[in-house]
Amino acid sequence: MADTYVAVDVETTGLSPKTDRIIEIGAVKVENGVVTDCFSRLINPERHVGEFVEQLTGITDVMLRDAPLIGQVLPEFLDFCGAYPLVGHNILFDYGFLKRNVVNAGGSFERLGVDTLALIRVLMPELPKKSLSYVCRCLSIETGTSHRAEDDARAAANLYEYIKGKWTGEPDKLAPHPLIYQVKRETPATPRQKDYLRALVEYHKLEKAIFSETLTKNEASRLIDRILSEYGRPRLGKW
């Protein structure tokens, strides 16, 4: 079992680490069952959040407009985490987003972790739903505001502590294990792609928020294809 760990949660623009962006990171450091430090940052994803995510999280484009970019937040977050194991509910979702961003920034993010969702599936298979909010309600565990990163991180920590106290005869199941998520560093968008996107945005009078300087090559290609599909191919001189 992990006595010192960091419980973490991220809120995102969607479900795919390859195509979506982090909009909030929340984490709490736990030592011997006590929260000793916390981390909470909103992040500007350089794109619209979308109505579904706004309704789910309460996080709006206005809230993120002046927030820092992910590259500004990551060093602080990594310093907060240190080398401690990570705990989360469906931890590979959060870890996948975090690791992809760290790798794309030129770093490494190999961690041990505990997935409270996997534990609940094994230890409480009778529960009809296994979401963090549902499980915590069933066990009378404080959750705070669901789908806000720091509150969900605290809820996951509280759930892990509950599990540790309840199933003391299952130490191997409760111990951190290597988190496996394979990712290769993505190359940044080329100057040619960026120039073309700027021209498309200007020609079609699109909101400039759809374009960001931190696009990867694949993201830029997908965005160009989407604009051409929705708005058509303009006559842009050499383009």
Disulfide bonds with the S-S distance in Angstrom:
none
